């Protein structure tokens, strides 16, 4: 009776190996966190459970240029953020008093806080750089509006003062322009 099943053993091993490989790919390429980086270039880094950037999404033309200029996919997220911050285009924006916003979001609050702490550490000393954490449920709403997490967060802040503001208007603005508008609106309200 044992010899009857012997030919099936290699087939079962092959099937198991294929399932493990497919499952491994699925785990590797499944994002668990997103890092939104906005100045005027707006990009989002999708990060897997191994802290690796598995995809980069741009949200405007400048974001596309930044994505094309930097090879961020498959880097550790800290290396990717450092590469973005050190990019000459981003440095030029910061020298012009622009604002760099970095937002971390994901399904695991503790993991997000760890990532945020690491990103704050690598941005320490950078002028006009702000790091935040956002709730994951805002992601779908942000993307539905065509905005990155960072710009969507800013949009919600502005919208609290000006309900007529549109996502399209926010999309065209730099983070500094959004902050200036927010300051102006909050002063008017006060």
Secondary structure, 3 states (H helix, E strand, C coil): CHHHHHHHHHHHHHHHHHHHHHHHHHHHCCCCEEEEEECCCEEEEEECCCCEEEEEEECCHHHHHHHHHCCCCCCEHHHHHHHHHHCHHHHHHHHCCCCEEEEEEECCHHHHHHHHHHHHHHHCCCCCEEEEEEECCHHHHHHHCCCCHHHHHHHHHHHHHCCCCCHHHHHCCCHHHHHHHHHHHHHHHC
